[in-house]
Amino acid sequence: MQVTMQYPNVQEYDGDFNRNAQDSEIDNIISYNINDVNSTNQLLLLNQKNIDLRIGIHNEYGINAMSMDGVGIGNEILKTKYLQATNKK
């Protein structure tokens, strides 16, 4: 995601998740984690309107739309409204 959003400091973790970190690696791990949290926060800020929209859709229609694209959301809303209008399940 850092590349896609053109984040200024793209980092990959090159450590081994299957072993304990060495003391000499701690500073690099902390730096990586801080960068990861900062870029995740930037991603949130860039997508806040979409997130708010999906929360509103969930509140209004009971649809969990966080992972849906626009077409999927539209289909679910139409289906929900159709089922309500026809009293079907």
N, CA, C and O atoms as a CHARMM CRD file, in Angstrom:
* protein
*
  356
    1    1 MET  N      0.81900  -1.19300   0.00000 PROA 1      0.00000
    2    1 MET  CA     0.00000   0.00000   0.00000 PROA 1      0.00000
    3    1 MET  C      0.86000   1.25300   0.00000 PROA 1      0.00000
    4    1 MET  O      0.46800   2.27300  -0.56800 PROA 1      0.00000
    5    2 GLN  N      2.02100   1.19100   0.62700 PROA 2      0.00000
    6    2 GLN  CA     2.88500   2.37000   0.65100 PROA 2      0.00000
    7    2 GLN  C      3.24300   2.81900  -0.76400 PROA 2      0.00000
    8    2 GLN  O      3.26800   4.01800  -1.04500 PROA 2      0.00000
    9    3 VAL  N      3.51600   1.88100  -1.64400 PROA 3      0.00000
   10    3 VAL  CA     3.85400   2.21600  -3.02400 PROA 3      0.00000
   11    3 VAL  C      2.64000   2.81400  -3.72200 PROA 3      0.00000
   12    3 VAL  O      2.75100   3.84400  -4.38700 PROA 3      0.00000
   13    4 THR  N      1.48900   2.17900  -3.57600 PROA 4      0.00000
   14    4 THR  CA     0.26200   2.63200  -4.23400 PROA 4      0.00000
   15    4 THR  C     -0.10200   4.05500  -3.82700 PROA 4      0.00000
   16    4 THR  O     -0.52500   4.85200  -4.66300 PROA 4      0.00000
   17    5 MET  N      0.06200   4.37400  -2.54800 PROA 5      0.00000
   18    5 MET  CA    -0.30200   5.71400  -2.08800 PROA 5      0.00000
   19    5 MET  C      0.86400   6.68900  -2.17200 PROA 5      0.00000
   20    5 MET  O      0.77500   7.81300  -1.67700 PROA 5      0.00000
   21    6 GLN  N      1.96300   6.26100  -2.80200 PROA 6      0.00000
   22    6 GLN  CA     3.16100   7.07400  -3.00200 PROA 6      0.00000
   23    6 GLN  C      3.70200   7.61900  -1.68200 PROA 6      0.00000
   24    6 GLN  O      4.08000   8.78600  -1.58100 PROA 6      0.00000
   25    7 TYR  N      3.72800   6.75500  -0.68400 PROA 7      0.00000
   26    7 TYR  CA     4.26800   7.12200   0.61800 PROA 7      0.00000
   27    7 TYR  C      5.77200   7.37700   0.47400 PROA 7      0.00000
   28    7 TYR  O      6.45200   6.62700  -0.22700 PROA 7      0.00000
   29    8 PRO  N      6.29900   8.41300   1.11800 PROA 8      0.00000
   30    8 PRO  CA     7.68900   8.78900   0.88300 PROA 8      0.00000
   31    8 PRO  C      8.73800   7.81300   1.42900 PROA 8      0.00000
   32    8 PRO  O      9.90100   7.89200   1.03500 PROA 8      0.00000
   33    9 ASN  N      8.35700   6.90300   2.31800 PROA 9      0.00000
   34    9 ASN  CA     9.34200   5.99000   2.90000 PROA 9      0.00000
   35    9 ASN  C      8.80200   4.55900   2.86400 PROA 9      0.00000
   36    9 ASN  O      8.25400   4.07500   3.85400 PROA 9      0.00000
   37   10 VAL  N      8.95600   3.89300   1.73700 PROA 10     0.00000
   38   10 VAL  CA     8.48100   2.51600   1.57900 PROA 10     0.00000
   39   10 VAL  C      9.52200   1.57800   2.17600 PROA 10     0.00000
   40   10 VAL  O     10.69100   1.60700   1.79200 PROA 10     0.00000
   41   11 GLN  N      9.08700   0.74700   3.11700 PROA 11     0.00000
   42   11 GLN  CA     9.99500  -0.19300   3.76100 PROA 11     0.00000
   43   11 GLN  C      9.40200  -1.59400   3.74000 PROA 11     0.00000
   44   11 GLN  O      8.18900  -1.77600   3.84700 PROA 11     0.00000
   45   12 GLU  N     10.27100  -2.56600   3.60300 PROA 12     0.00000
   46   12 GLU  CA     9.91700  -3.97900   3.73600 PROA 12     0.00000
   47   12 GLU  C     10.61700  -4.50900   4.97400 PROA 12     0.00000
   48   12 GLU  O     11.74900  -4.12100   5.26300 PROA 12     0.00000
   49   13 TYR  N      9.95900  -5.38500   5.70200 PROA 13     0.00000
   50   13 TYR  CA    10.60400  -6.03200   6.84300 PROA 13     0.00000
   51   13 TYR  C     11.38800  -7.21800   6.33000 PROA 13     0.00000
   52   13 TYR  O     10.82700  -8.11300   5.69600 PROA 13     0.00000
   53   14 ASP  N     12.68400  -7.23100   6.60100 PROA 14     0.00000
   54   14 ASP  CA    13.51500  -8.31200   6.08400 PROA 14     0.00000
   55   14 ASP  C     13.97000  -9.27900   7.17000 PROA 14     0.00000
   56   14 ASP  O     14.84800 -10.11100   6.93900 PROA 14     0.00000
   57   15 GLY  N     13.37300  -9.17200   8.35500 PROA 15     0.00000
   58   15 GLY  CA    13.72100 -10.08300   9.43800 PROA 15     0.00000
   59   15 GLY  C     13.02500 -11.42700   9.29300 PROA 15     0.00000
   60   15 GLY  O     12.17800 -11.61900   8.42100 PROA 15     0.00000
   61   16 ASP  N     13.39400 -12.33400  10.15200 PROA 16     0.00000
   62   16 ASP  CA    12.82300 -13.68500  10.15700 PROA 16     0.00000
   63   16 ASP  C     11.79200 -13.77000  11.28600 PROA 16     0.00000
   64   16 ASP  O     12.13900 -13.69800  12.46500 PROA 16     0.00000
   65   17 PHE  N     10.53100 -13.92200  10.90900 PROA 17     0.00000
   66   17 PHE  CA     9.45800 -13.98700  11.90500 PROA 17     0.00000
   67   17 PHE  C      9.49900 -15.27100  12.72800 PROA 17     0.00000
   68   17 PHE  O      8.79900 -15.37800  13.73500 PROA 17     0.00000
   69   18 ASN  N     10.29800 -16.23700  12.31900 PROA 18     0.00000
   70   18 ASN  CA    10.34300 -17.53600  12.99900 PROA 18     0.00000
   71   18 ASN  C     11.44900 -17.63500  14.04000 PROA 18     0.00000
   72   18 ASN  O     11.69300 -18.71500  14.57800 PROA 18     0.00000
   73   19 ARG  N     12.12000 -16.52900  14.33000 PROA 19     0.00000
   74   19 ARG  CA    13.13500 -16.56200  15.38100 PROA 19     0.00000
   75   19 ARG  C     13.06200 -15.27400  16.18800 PROA 19     0.00000
   76   19 ARG  O     12.53100 -14.26500  15.72400 PROA 19     0.00000
   77   20 ASN  N     13.60200 -15.32200  17.39900 PROA 20     0.00000
   78   20 ASN  CA    13.62400 -14.14400  18.25400 PROA 20     0.00000
   79   20 ASN  C     14.55800 -13.09600  17.66700 PROA 20     0.00000
   80   20 ASN  O     15.58900 -13.42600  17.08200 PROA 20     0.00000
   81   21 ALA  N     14.18700 -11.83500  17.83000 PROA 21     0.00000
   82   21 ALA  CA    15.01300 -10.73500  17.32900 PROA 21     0.00000
   83   21 ALA  C     16.28700 -10.63100  18.16200 PROA 21     0.00000
   84   21 ALA  O     16.28100 -10.86700  19.37000 PROA 21     0.00000
   85   22 GLN  N     17.35200 -10.28000  17.50300 PROA 22     0.00000
   86   22 GLN  CA    18.63300 -10.04700  18.17200 PROA 22     0.00000
   87   22 GLN  C     18.67500  -8.59900  18.66400 PROA 22     0.00000
   88   22 GLN  O     18.02500  -7.72400  18.09100 PROA 22     0.00000
   89   23 ASP  N     19.43900  -8.35400  19.72100 PROA 23     0.00000
   90   23 ASP  CA    19.55700  -6.99300  20.25100 PROA 23     0.00000
   91   23 ASP  C     19.98500  -6.00200  19.17100 PROA 23     0.00000
   92   23 ASP  O     19.52400  -4.86100  19.15300 PROA 23     0.00000
   93   24 SER  N     20.85200  -6.43300  18.28500 PROA 24     0.00000
   94   24 SER  CA    21.36400  -5.55100  17.23600 PROA 24     0.00000
   95   24 SER  C     20.28100  -5.17700  16.20700 PROA 24     0.00000
   96   24 SER  O     20.47100  -4.24200  15.42900 PROA 24     0.00000
   97   25 GLU  N     19.15900  -5.89000  16.19700 PROA 25     0.00000
   98   25 GLU  CA    18.07500  -5.63700  15.24000 PROA 25     0.00000
   99   25 GLU  C     16.97600  -4.72900  15.78800 PROA 25     0.00000
  100   25 GLU  O     16.13400  -4.25100  15.02800 PROA 25     0.00000
  101   26 ILE  N     16.97700  -4.49100  17.07800 PROA 26     0.00000
  102   26 ILE  CA    15.87500  -3.80000  17.74900 PROA 26     0.00000
  103   26 ILE  C     15.63400  -2.40400  17.16100 PROA 26     0.00000
  104   26 ILE  O     14.48900  -2.04700  16.88500 PROA 26     0.00000
  105   27 ASP  N     16.68300  -1.61800  16.96900 PROA 27     0.00000
  106   27 ASP  CA    16.50400  -0.26100  16.43200 PROA 27     0.00000
  107   27 ASP  C     15.86200  -0.29200  15.04300 PROA 27     0.00000
  108   27 ASP  O     14.99200   0.52900  14.75000 PROA 27     0.00000
  109   28 ASN  N     16.27600  -1.21800  14.19500 PROA 28     0.00000
  110   28 ASN  CA    15.68800  -1.34000  12.86000 PROA 28     0.00000
  111   28 ASN  C     14.23100  -1.77700  12.92800 PROA 28     0.00000
  112   28 ASN  O     13.40300  -1.29700  12.15500 PROA 28     0.00000
  113   29 ILE  N     13.91600  -2.67800  13.84100 PROA 29     0.00000
  114   29 ILE  CA    12.53600  -3.14300  13.99800 PROA 29     0.00000
  115   29 ILE  C     11.64700  -1.99000  14.46300 PROA 29     0.00000
  116   29 ILE  O     10.54200  -1.80800  13.95200 PROA 29     0.00000
  117   30 ILE  N     12.13100  -1.21500  15.43300 PROA 30     0.00000
  118   30 ILE  CA    11.35900  -0.07100  15.93000 PROA 30     0.00000
  119   30 ILE  C     11.14300   0.94600  14.81500 PROA 30     0.00000
  120   30 ILE  O     10.03800   1.46300  14.64900 PROA 30     0.00000
  121   31 SER  N     12.19000   1.23300  14.05500 PROA 31     0.00000
  122   31 SER  CA    12.06900   2.17000  12.93100 PROA 31     0.00000
  123   31 SER  C     11.05100   1.67300  11.91000 PROA 31     0.00000
  124   31 SER  O     10.22300   2.44500  11.42600 PROA 31     0.00000
  125   32 TYR  N     11.11200   0.38500  11.58300 PROA 32     0.00000
  126   32 TYR  CA    10.15200  -0.20100  10.64500 PROA 32     0.00000
  127   32 TYR  C      8.73000  -0.07900  11.18700 PROA 32     0.00000
  128   32 TYR  O      7.82100   0.31600  10.45700 PROA 32     0.00000
  129   33 ASN  N      8.53300  -0.41300  12.45700 PROA 33     0.00000
  130   33 ASN  CA     7.19400  -0.37500  13.05100 PROA 33     0.00000
  131   33 ASN  C      6.62500   1.04400  13.08400 PROA 33     0.00000
  132   33 ASN  O      5.44100   1.24500  12.81200 PROA 33     0.00000
  133   34 ILE  N      7.46000   2.01800  13.41400 PROA 34     0.00000
  134   34 ILE  CA     7.00000   3.41300  13.42300 PROA 34     0.00000
  135   34 ILE  C      6.57600   3.82800  12.01800 PROA 34     0.00000
  136   34 ILE  O      5.52800   4.44900  11.84100 PROA 34     0.00000
  137   35 ASN  N      7.38900   3.48700  11.02300 PROA 35     0.00000
  138   35 ASN  CA     7.05300   3.81300   9.63800 PROA 35     0.00000
  139   35 ASN  C      5.75300   3.11900   9.22900 PROA 35     0.00000
  140   35 ASN  O      4.92300   3.71100   8.53900 PROA 35     0.00000
  141   36 ASP  N      5.57600   1.87400   9.64900 PROA 36     0.00000
  142   36 ASP  CA     4.37400   1.12500   9.31000 PROA 36     0.00000
  143   36 ASP  C      3.13200   1.76800   9.92800 PROA 36     0.00000
  144   36 ASP  O      2.10700   1.90500   9.25900 PROA 36     0.00000
  145   37 VAL  N      3.21700   2.15800  11.18700 PROA 37     0.00000
  146   37 VAL  CA     2.08700   2.81200  11.85700 PROA 37     0.00000
  147   37 VAL  C      1.79000   4.15500  11.20000 PROA 37     0.00000
  148   37 VAL  O      0.62700   4.48300  10.96700 PROA 37     0.00000
  149   38 ASN  N      2.82400   4.93400  10.89800 PROA 38     0.00000
  150   38 ASN  CA     2.61500   6.23900  10.26300 PROA 38     0.00000
  151   38 ASN  C      1.97800   6.10000   8.88200 PROA 38     0.00000
  152   38 ASN  O      1.09100   6.87700   8.52900 PROA 38     0.00000
  153   39 SER  N      2.42100   5.11800   8.10300 PROA 39     0.00000
  154   39 SER  CA     1.83600   4.94100   6.76800 PROA 39     0.00000
  155   39 SER  C      0.40600   4.40600   6.86100 PROA 39     0.00000
  156   39 SER  O     -0.44100   4.75000   6.03700 PROA 39     0.00000
  157   40 THR  N      0.13900   3.57300   7.85300 PROA 40     0.00000
  158   40 THR  CA    -1.22800   3.08100   8.06400 PROA 40     0.00000
  159   40 THR  C     -2.14900   4.23700   8.44400 PROA 40     0.00000
  160   40 THR  O     -3.28800   4.30100   7.98000 PROA 40     0.00000
  161   41 ASN  N     -1.66700   5.14200   9.27800 PROA 41     0.00000
  162   41 ASN  CA    -2.44700   6.32400   9.64600 PROA 41     0.00000
  163   41 ASN  C     -2.70300   7.19900   8.41800 PROA 41     0.00000
  164   41 ASN  O     -3.80700   7.71600   8.24800 PROA 41     0.00000
  165   42 GLN  N     -1.69700   7.36600   7.56600 PROA 42     0.00000
  166   42 GLN  CA    -1.87700   8.14700   6.33700 PROA 42     0.00000
  167   42 GLN  C     -2.91500   7.49800   5.43500 PROA 42     0.00000
  168   42 GLN  O     -3.73400   8.18900   4.83000 PROA 42     0.00000
  169   43 LEU  N     -2.88400   6.16200   5.34300 PROA 43     0.00000
  170   43 LEU  CA    -3.87600   5.43600   4.55700 PROA 43     0.00000
  171   43 LEU  C     -5.27900   5.68200   5.09600 PROA 43     0.00000
  172   43 LEU  O     -6.21600   5.89100   4.32600 PROA 43     0.00000
  173   44 LEU  N     -5.42400   5.65700   6.41100 PROA 44     0.00000
  174   44 LEU  CA    -6.71400   5.95300   7.03700 PROA 44     0.00000
  175   44 LEU  C     -7.19100   7.34600   6.65800 PROA 44     0.00000
  176   44 LEU  O     -8.34800   7.53000   6.28100 PROA 44     0.00000
  177   45 LEU  N     -6.30300   8.32400   6.75800 PROA 45     0.00000
  178   45 LEU  CA    -6.68500   9.70300   6.42800 PROA 45     0.00000
  179   45 LEU  C     -7.09400   9.83000   4.96000 PROA 45     0.00000
  180   45 LEU  O     -8.04800  10.54000   4.64300 PROA 45     0.00000
  181   46 LEU  N     -6.38500   9.15300   4.07300 PROA 46     0.00000
  182   46 LEU  CA    -6.70900   9.21300   2.64700 PROA 46     0.00000
  183   46 LEU  C     -8.05300   8.56200   2.32700 PROA 46     0.00000
  184   46 LEU  O     -8.69200   8.91000   1.33400 PROA 46     0.00000
  185   47 ASN  N     -8.48200   7.62200   3.16300 PROA 47     0.00000
  186   47 ASN  CA    -9.70200   6.86300   2.88900 PROA 47     0.00000
  187   47 ASN  C    -10.82400   7.14100   3.87600 PROA 47     0.00000
  188   47 ASN  O    -11.80000   6.39300   3.92400 PROA 47     0.00000
  189   48 GLN  N    -10.70200   8.20100   4.66100 PROA 48     0.00000
  190   48 GLN  CA   -11.67500   8.47600   5.71500 PROA 48     0.00000
  191   48 GLN  C    -13.09500   8.61900   5.17000 PROA 48     0.00000
  192   48 GLN  O    -14.03500   8.11700   5.78500 PROA 48     0.00000
  193   49 LYS  N    -13.27200   9.29100   4.03400 PROA 49     0.00000
  194   49 LYS  CA   -14.61800   9.46200   3.47500 PROA 49     0.00000
  195   49 LYS  C    -15.22700   8.12100   3.08200 PROA 49     0.00000
  196   49 LYS  O    -16.40900   7.88100   3.32300 PROA 49     0.00000
  197   50 ASN  N    -14.42900   7.25000   2.48000 PROA 50     0.00000
  198   50 ASN  CA   -14.92500   5.92000   2.10800 PROA 50     0.00000
  199   50 ASN  C    -15.26500   5.08400   3.33700 PROA 50     0.00000
  200   50 ASN  O    -16.24700   4.34200   3.34000 PROA 50     0.00000
  201   51 ILE  N    -14.46400   5.20500   4.35800 PROA 51     0.00000
  202   51 ILE  CA   -14.72800   4.47200   5.59900 PROA 51     0.00000
  203   51 ILE  C    -16.01500   4.98300   6.24400 PROA 51     0.00000
  204   51 ILE  O    -16.86400   4.19600   6.66500 PROA 51     0.00000
  205   52 ASP  N    -16.14900   6.31000   6.31900 PROA 52     0.00000
  206   52 ASP  CA   -17.37600   6.89400   6.89200 PROA 52     0.00000
  207   52 ASP  C    -18.60900   6.46600   6.10200 PROA 52     0.00000
  208   52 ASP  O    -19.64700   6.15800   6.68700 PROA 52     0.00000
  209   53 LEU  N    -18.49600   6.44600   4.77100 PROA 53     0.00000
  210   53 LEU  CA   -19.60600   6.00300   3.93100 PROA 53     0.00000
  211   53 LEU  C    -19.99300   4.56600   4.27100 PROA 53     0.00000
  212   53 LEU  O    -21.17700   4.26500   4.42100 PROA 53     0.00000
  213   54 ARG  N    -19.02800   3.69500   4.39100 PROA 54     0.00000
  214   54 ARG  CA   -19.30000   2.27900   4.68200 PROA 54     0.00000
  215   54 ARG  C    -19.88300   2.09200   6.07700 PROA 54     0.00000
  216   54 ARG  O    -20.72900   1.22300   6.28300 PROA 54     0.00000
  217   55 ILE  N    -19.44200   2.89200   7.02800 PROA 55     0.00000
  218   55 ILE  CA   -20.03700   2.85400   8.37200 PROA 55     0.00000
  219   55 ILE  C    -21.49900   3.30200   8.29300 PROA 55     0.00000
  220   55 ILE  O    -22.36800   2.71000   8.93300 PROA 55     0.00000
  221   56 GLY  N    -21.76300   4.34100   7.51300 PROA 56     0.00000
  222   56 GLY  CA   -23.13800   4.81600   7.33700 PROA 56     0.00000
  223   56 GLY  C    -24.01600   3.76800   6.67500 PROA 56     0.00000
  224   56 GLY  O    -25.17200   3.59400   7.06000 PROA 56     0.00000
  225   57 ILE  N    -23.47600   3.06700   5.68100 PROA 57     0.00000
  226   57 ILE  CA   -24.22600   1.99400   5.01300 PROA 57     0.00000
  227   57 ILE  C    -24.54400   0.88300   6.00500 PROA 57     0.00000
  228   57 ILE  O    -25.65000   0.34100   6.00600 PROA 57     0.00000
  229   58 HSD  N    -23.57900   0.54800   6.84100 PROA 58     0.00000
  230   58 HSD  CA   -23.82300  -0.48500   7.85400 PROA 58     0.00000
  231   58 HSD  C    -24.91100  -0.03200   8.82100 PROA 58     0.00000
  232   58 HSD  O    -25.80400  -0.80500   9.16600 PROA 58     0.00000
  233   59 ASN  N    -24.83100   1.21400   9.25200 PROA 59     0.00000
  234   59 ASN  CA   -25.82100   1.72600  10.20600 PROA 59     0.00000
  235   59 ASN  C    -27.21500   1.80000   9.60000 PROA 59     0.00000
  236   59 ASN  O    -28.20200   1.52800  10.28400 PROA 59     0.00000
  237   60 GLU  N    -27.30900   2.16400   8.32500 PROA 60     0.00000
  238   60 GLU  CA   -28.61800   2.33700   7.70000 PROA 60     0.00000
  239   60 GLU  C    -29.21500   1.03100   7.18800 PROA 60     0.00000
  240   60 GLU  O    -30.41900   0.80700   7.31300 PROA 60     0.00000
  241   61 TYR  N    -28.38500   0.17500   6.61600 PROA 61     0.00000
  242   61 TYR  CA   -28.89700  -1.03200   5.95500 PROA 61     0.00000
  243   61 TYR  C    -28.49100  -2.34000   6.62700 PROA 61     0.00000
  244   61 TYR  O    -28.98500  -3.40600   6.25900 PROA 61     0.00000
  245   62 GLY  N    -27.59700  -2.26500   7.60600 PROA 62     0.00000
  246   62 GLY  CA   -27.12700  -3.48300   8.25800 PROA 62     0.00000
  247   62 GLY  C    -26.18900  -4.30200   7.38100 PROA 62     0.00000
  248   62 GLY  O    -26.01800  -5.50000   7.60100 PROA 62     0.00000
  249   63 ILE  N    -25.58300  -3.66200   6.39100 PROA 63     0.00000
  250   63 ILE  CA   -24.67900  -4.34300   5.45500 PROA 63     0.00000
  251   63 ILE  C    -23.24000  -4.06700   5.87800 PROA 63     0.00000
  252   63 ILE  O    -22.85100  -2.91200   6.05500 PROA 63     0.00000
  253   64 ASN  N    -22.45100  -5.12700   6.04000 PROA 64     0.00000
  254   64 ASN  CA   -21.03500  -4.95800   6.33100 PROA 64     0.00000
  255   64 ASN  C    -20.31700  -4.68700   5.01600 PROA 64     0.00000
  256   64 ASN  O    -19.98900  -5.61400   4.27500 PROA 64     0.00000
  257   65 ALA  N    -20.07700  -3.41700   4.73400 PROA 65     0.00000
  258   65 ALA  CA   -19.55900  -3.00500   3.43300 PROA 65     0.00000
  259   65 ALA  C    -18.09000  -2.62000   3.45900 PROA 65     0.00000
  260   65 ALA  O    -17.58200  -2.09900   2.46600 PROA 65     0.00000
  261   66 MET  N    -17.40300  -2.85700   4.54700 PROA 66     0.00000
  262   66 MET  CA   -16.01100  -2.41700   4.66300 PROA 66     0.00000
  263   66 MET  C    -15.10900  -2.98300   3.56900 PROA 66     0.00000
  264   66 MET  O    -14.19800  -2.29300   3.11200 PROA 66     0.00000
  265   67 SER  N    -15.33900  -4.20200   3.14800 PROA 67     0.00000
  266   67 SER  CA   -14.46400  -4.82600   2.15100 PROA 67     0.00000
  267   67 SER  C    -15.07800  -4.84900   0.75400 PROA 67     0.00000
  268   67 SER  O    -14.49700  -5.42900  -0.16300 PROA 67     0.00000
  269   68 MET  N    -16.22200  -4.23700   0.58300 PROA 68     0.00000
  270   68 MET  CA   -16.91500  -4.28800  -0.71400 PROA 68     0.00000
  271   68 MET  C    -16.49100  -3.14100  -1.61100 PROA 68     0.00000
  272   68 MET  O    -16.16300  -2.05100  -1.14200 PROA 68     0.00000
  273   69 ASP  N    -16.50400  -3.40700  -2.91000 PROA 69     0.00000
  274   69 ASP  CA   -16.33200  -2.32300  -3.87300 PROA 69     0.00000
  275   69 ASP  C    -17.68300  -1.64800  -4.08000 PROA 69     0.00000
  276   69 ASP  O    -18.69600  -2.09400  -3.54100 PROA 69     0.00000
  277   70 GLY  N    -17.69300  -0.57700  -4.85900 PROA 70     0.00000
  278   70 GLY  CA   -18.91500   0.18900  -5.06300 PROA 70     0.00000
  279   70 GLY  C    -20.04300  -0.61800  -5.67000 PROA 70     0.00000
  280   70 GLY  O    -21.19500  -0.48300  -5.25700 PROA 70     0.00000
  281   71 VAL  N    -19.72700  -1.45900  -6.65000 PROA 71     0.00000
  282   71 VAL  CA   -20.75700  -2.28300  -7.29100 PROA 71     0.00000
  283   71 VAL  C    -21.34200  -3.26800  -6.28900 PROA 71     0.00000
  284   71 VAL  O    -22.55800  -3.45900  -6.24800 PROA 71     0.00000
  285   72 GLY  N    -20.49800  -3.89000  -5.48600 PROA 72     0.00000
  286   72 GLY  CA   -20.97800  -4.83000  -4.47500 PROA 72     0.00000
  287   72 GLY  C    -21.89000  -4.15900  -3.46000 PROA 72     0.00000
  288   72 GLY  O    -22.90200  -4.72400  -3.04600 PROA 72     0.00000
  289   73 ILE  N    -21.51800  -2.94200  -3.06400 PROA 73     0.00000
  290   73 ILE  CA   -22.36100  -2.19000  -2.13400 PROA 73     0.00000
  291   73 ILE  C    -23.71300  -1.89800  -2.76400 PROA 73     0.00000
  292   73 ILE  O    -24.75600  -2.09000  -2.13900 PROA 73     0.00000
  293   74 GLY  N    -23.68500  -1.43300  -4.00800 PROA 74     0.00000
  294   74 GLY  CA   -24.94500  -1.14200  -4.70300 PROA 74     0.00000
  295   74 GLY  C    -25.82500  -2.36700  -4.81300 PROA 74     0.00000
  296   74 GLY  O    -27.03200  -2.28500  -4.58300 PROA 74     0.00000
  297   75 ASN  N    -25.23800  -3.50700  -5.16100 PROA 75     0.00000
  298   75 ASN  CA   -26.00800  -4.74800  -5.26300 PROA 75     0.00000
  299   75 ASN  C    -26.63800  -5.12000  -3.93200 PROA 75     0.00000
  300   75 ASN  O    -27.80200  -5.51800  -3.88600 PROA 75     0.00000
  301   76 GLU  N    -25.88600  -4.99600  -2.85700 PROA 76     0.00000
  302   76 GLU  CA   -26.41200  -5.35900  -1.53600 PROA 76     0.00000
  303   76 GLU  C    -27.52100  -4.41100  -1.09800 PROA 76     0.00000
  304   76 GLU  O    -28.50900  -4.84800  -0.50800 PROA 76     0.00000
  305   77 ILE  N    -27.37300  -3.12900  -1.37600 PROA 77     0.00000
  306   77 ILE  CA   -28.43100  -2.17100  -1.02700 PROA 77     0.00000
  307   77 ILE  C    -29.69200  -2.46300  -1.82700 PROA 77     0.00000
  308   77 ILE  O    -30.79100  -2.48000  -1.27300 PROA 77     0.00000
  309   78 LEU  N    -29.53900  -2.69400  -3.13200 PROA 78     0.00000
  310   78 LEU  CA   -30.71000  -3.03100  -3.96200 PROA 78     0.00000
  311   78 LEU  C    -31.39100  -4.30100  -3.47400 PROA 78     0.00000
  312   78 LEU  O    -32.61800  -4.36500  -3.39600 PROA 78     0.00000
  313   79 LYS  N    -30.59700  -5.30300  -3.14800 PROA 79     0.00000
  314   79 LYS  CA   -31.16300  -6.55600  -2.64400 PROA 79     0.00000
  315   79 LYS  C    -31.91100  -6.32000  -1.33100 PROA 79     0.00000
  316   79 LYS  O    -33.01700  -6.82600  -1.14300 PROA 79     0.00000
  317   80 THR  N    -31.30800  -5.55600  -0.43400 PROA 80     0.00000
  318   80 THR  CA   -31.94000  -5.26700   0.84900 PROA 80     0.00000
  319   80 THR  C    -33.25500  -4.52300   0.65400 PROA 80     0.00000
  320   80 THR  O    -34.25800  -4.86600   1.27900 PROA 80     0.00000
  321   81 LYS  N    -33.25900  -3.51100  -0.20200 PROA 81     0.00000
  322   81 LYS  CA   -34.48000  -2.73600  -0.44800 PROA 81     0.00000
  323   81 LYS  C    -35.55000  -3.59400  -1.13000 PROA 81     0.00000
  324   81 LYS  O    -36.73300  -3.47700  -0.81200 PROA 81     0.00000
  325   82 TYR  N    -35.14100  -4.45200  -2.06200 PROA 82     0.00000
  326   82 TYR  CA   -36.09800  -5.34200  -2.73400 PROA 82     0.00000
  327   82 TYR  C    -36.73400  -6.29100  -1.72700 PROA 82     0.00000
  328   82 TYR  O    -37.95000  -6.48000  -1.73000 PROA 82     0.00000
  329   83 LEU  N    -35.91400  -6.88600  -0.86700 PROA 83     0.00000
  330   83 LEU  CA   -36.45300  -7.81900   0.12700 PROA 83     0.00000
  331   83 LEU  C    -37.39200  -7.12100   1.10300 PROA 83     0.00000
  332   83 LEU  O    -38.39700  -7.69600   1.52200 PROA 83     0.00000
  333   84 GLN  N    -37.06600  -5.88500   1.46300 PROA 84     0.00000
  334   84 GLN  CA   -37.94800  -5.12600   2.34400 PROA 84     0.00000
  335   84 GLN  C    -39.27200  -4.80800   1.63800 PROA 84     0.00000
  336   84 GLN  O    -40.34300  -4.94300   2.23000 PROA 84     0.00000
  337   85 ALA  N    -39.19300  -4.39000   0.38800 PROA 85     0.00000
  338   85 ALA  CA   -40.39600  -3.99800  -0.35400 PROA 85     0.00000
  339   85 ALA  C    -41.32000  -5.17900  -0.64400 PROA 85     0.00000
  340   85 ALA  O    -42.53700  -5.01200  -0.73100 PROA 85     0.00000
  341   86 THR  N    -40.74300  -6.37400  -0.79400 PROA 86     0.00000
  342   86 THR  CA   -41.53700  -7.55500  -1.14300 PROA 86     0.00000
  343   86 THR  C    -41.80000  -8.44600   0.07700 PROA 86     0.00000
  344   86 THR  O    -42.44800  -9.48600  -0.04500 PROA 86     0.00000
  345   87 ASN  N    -41.31300  -8.05400   1.21900 PROA 87     0.00000
  346   87 ASN  CA   -41.45100  -8.86400   2.44600 PROA 87     0.00000
  347   87 ASN  C    -40.92000 -10.27600   2.25600 PROA 87     0.00000
  348   87 ASN  O    -41.49000 -11.24000   2.76600 PROA 87     0.00000
  349   88 LYS  N    -39.84100 -10.38400   1.53000 PROA 88     0.00000
  350   88 LYS  CA   -39.19700 -11.69500   1.32900 PROA 88     0.00000
  351   88 LYS  C    -37.91200 -11.76400   2.13000 PROA 88     0.00000
  352   88 LYS  O    -37.37000 -10.75500   2.58000 PROA 88     0.00000
  353   89 LYS  N    -37.43900 -13.01000   2.29400 PROA 89     0.00000
  354   89 LYS  CA   -36.17300 -13.23300   3.02300 PROA 89     0.00000
  355   89 LYS  C    -35.12000 -13.71100   2.08000 PROA 89     0.00000
  356   89 LYS  O    -33.98600 -13.95600   2.49300 PROA 89     0.00000
